[in-house]
Amino acid sequence: MPLDIPNLKIIEKNNRINQVLTKNLIPGESVYGEKLIKFNKMEYRVWDPKRSKLSAAIFKGLHTLNLKRDSTILYLGAATGTTVSHLSDIVDKGIIFAIEFSPFVLYNLVLLAEKRKNILPILADANKPDEYYNIALASDLIFQDVAQPNQVEIFVKNARLFLRPEGEALLSVKSRSIDVSLKPGKVFHKVNKELSKYFKEIKQYNLEPFEKDHALFYCKGLKY
């Protein structure tokens, strides 16, 4: 069963997802050249699975995400804000703390946040959550897209500090960022095993053909 969350529209064709759309927070404006589509006088943005790992995961079966319009999100590795912008559509009454390490990349994120007031860009290292501990709030969702060998460690460190007891956490893993000598399947198996030490519930979604050698892990029930 496809996701059922506010401001998200999933179009199916022949019992398969054909398009994922988010209701545009800023009607008439696209963020990264995505198509704008109108349904019942409402404007939606096409959420490209080749440009967003979260969209790719939805295409590959992610259906348990419990986002609300007023949810708080901590996004680690926000980059220029492609996925952040779609989450901004969804949590139109909430807030997204968008952590990015590169000042050059953060500049584009700041421009995005000038129009989308529910995005708070933060220049910081996700491996050092103490840098934003006094800024970010307890979060309903943590999303991490940080290509580092110790990305599980970074993920758990942030979850322990910011994830609410009933919150959910999503970890995007690029296998070659962890160990280029191992096949992706073996890397993902190791990641799953490591995550099971810290979370009660784990689901894995391989993102091909949208993202090569990538998987997204859904985690819930942090073991404090």
Secondary structure, DSSP 4 states (H G I P E B T S, - for coil): -----TTEEEEEETTEEEEEEEE-SSTT--SSS--EEEETTEEEEE--TTT-HHHHHHHTT-------TT-EEEEES-TTSHHHHHHHHHTTTSEEEEEES-HHHHHHHHHHHHH-TTEEEEE--TT-GGGSTTTS--EEEEEE----TTHHHHHHHHHHHHEEEEEEEEEEEEHHHH-TTS-HHHHHHHHHHHHTTTEEEEEEEE-TTTSTTEEEEEEEEE--
